[in-house]
Structures are given as structure tokens and as C-alpha cells.
Amino acid sequence: MKKFFIICLAAAFLLVGCSRTTSQNSDKKTSSDSVTISSTRSNTIVSSNPQSSTTTSQSSTETVSTSTSAAPEPQQDFVPSSEFGGYATFYFDGMNVPESINVNTNANQITFNSGTDQEAVYSLTMQNISAKTIRIFSANTTDIRKVKVSTALSIGSQISGAINSNNQSGDLYLFHNRDGGLSLATPNYARNVPADQTDVMIEVLQ
């Protein structure tokens, strides 16, 4: 009877010990799972930051690329003297203007013809310039339009003929007109325009 009691007591102690071991193992497993979850969340937060940084960097690069795009160059309209053989005459239509202007780049001269014994000859310099926009009275009409010019004719000293300072009132310009021909833009020698049109030149055709 005494031996039986001792055996039962020993079995009770063994059961209590097994229960504690199981409980400790369960606690350790729970703690390990908690650490794993915490670690996973931390990695997710860290990995999301580089993506945000990359997106910002790409956006910045696109902005710089857009702002440094090249602007288009202005259209040029050069008229070489070889196009008209170095000699061309342009005829006016109106009052208080020359009858015609002859451009002779072979002799570097320009001639204003205002009728009998009214011819005046000047030295001439023809040069290409940066494209500029001028306003002109269209030939044979009173319409004002804008054209781009790139070839200028500068009038120098008078060589011969009748004296008329009005002939030297400004540069002339050669350009290709809307019909594909050659036009000459001259100052408005008549000066019969309001103040807001004093810059408007006259288009003269061959």
C-alpha cells in the first residue's frame, strides 16, 4: 500500500512537469511568431521607401528634359544675286514715288528713275541679315501684310544724277513673294499714311 502511494505521487509529479514544458514551448513559439511578423512589417516599410524615391527622381528628370527643349529657329528667306542675274528692275504704281528702281549687283549700283532727266545713281551694298519681320502695303492693293526678309540693300553715296535725299531714306529688302516671284520692299516715299503706319513699306514687283 505504501509503495502504491509512492508510485501515484511520482506519476503526479511527472504529469505536472510535462504540462509546464508544453506551456513553455507554446510561449516560445508564440514569441517567435510575433518576432517574425514584426520583422516582416519592418521590411515592407523599408522596401516601400526606395520605390517612392525612384518615382520622384524620374519625375524630376522628365521636368528638366521638357524645359531644355530647343526652340525653333526663325525661317530665313535669302535672295542670292545669281537668282536674278545681278540685274533686276522693279516698277512702282502710284503718286510721289519713283517710276522704277534698278538693282545692279554686278556694278554694286542702284538707280532711281523718276522720269526724264530724273535718274539718280547710288552705290549699293547687298547683304544677308538675320530674319526680320516687316509690314508692307501689298503690290496693287492697299492691304497690309507681314513678311520675313533676310536680304538687305543698303544705299550708299550718290554717284550721279538728280539730287533727291528722299531716295536715301532707308534700307530696301529683297524677298520671295506669295506668288513665287521676287519683290522689293522700299520705304514709303510718298509718306501719305497715318502715324501708326509709318513703318509700313511698299512692295514693288518686277
C-alpha positions, 0 to 999 in steps of 0.5 A: 500500500505504501509503495502504491502511494509512492508510485501515484505521487511520482506519476503526479509529479511527472504529469505536472512537469510535462504540462509546464514544458508544453506551456513553455514551448507554446510561449516560445513559439508564440514569441517567435511568431510575433518576432517574425511578423514584426520583422516582416512589417519592418521590411515592407516599410523599408522596401516601400521607401526606395520605390517612392524615391525612384518615382520622384527622381524620374519625375524630376528628370522628365521636368528638366528634359521638357524645359531644355527643349530647343526652340525653333529657329526663325525661317530665313528667306535669302535672295542670292544675286545669281537668282536674278542675274545681278540685274533686276528692275522693279516698277512702282504704281502710284503718286510721289514715288519713283517710276522704277528702281534698278538693282545692279549687283554686278556694278554694286549700283542702284538707280532711281528713275523718276522720269526724264532727266530724273535718274539718280545713281547710288552705290549699293551694298547687298547683304544677308541679315538675320530674319526680320519681320516687316509690314508692307502695303501689298503690290496693287492693293492697299492691304497690309501684310507681314513678311520675313526678309533676310536680304538687305540693300543698303544705299550708299553715296550718290554717284550721279544724277538728280539730287533727291535725299528722299531716295536715301531714306532707308534700307530696301529688302529683297524677298520671295513673294506669295506668288513665287516671284521676287519683290522689293520692299522700299520705304514709303516715299510718298509718306501719305499714311497715318502715324501708326503706319509709318513703318509700313513699306511698299512692295514693288514687283518686277 
